[in-house]
Amino acid sequence: MKQRTTIVIHCLVLLMLIAALAACASTSKRESTGEYIDDSVITSKVKSLLGTDDFLKSFQISVETYKGNVQMSGFVNSQQAVDKAGEIARNVKGVKSVKNSLIVK
């Protein structure tokens, strides 16, 4: 009886482990936990670099990252600001692509 209980417990632990690993996996519509953390780091780096740049720090630029793809949105005063923000984002390690949706007002 004791051996049977031990086998059942081992099977339950194995099933829980498999379920936990499956929950952390990425799909085409959902990031894995690691990808989410990586994207958060990329977003923070881009925002930090935009905030410390003397030319761009006065603008409200939103940055979002999904699976290494950065999207920037907001309003700036010139095409030069749009280009510079895109260049800064592209130079951050881990960025796969940049969708620059900044609008010149």
Number of C-alpha atoms within 10 A of each C-alpha: 5 6 8 9 10 11 11 11 12 12 12 12 12 12 11 12 12 11 11 11 9 11 11 13 13 15 8 6 5 13 16 15 13 13 17 17 13 18 22 15 15 25 24 15 16 25 20 12 16 23 16 11 13 9 13 18 14 12 14 14 18 15 19 18 24 18 21 20 17 23 19 23 16 16 17 19 13 12 13 12 18 21 12 15 23 22 13 15 26 18 11 14 12 15 20 15 15 16 16 18 15 23 15 13 9
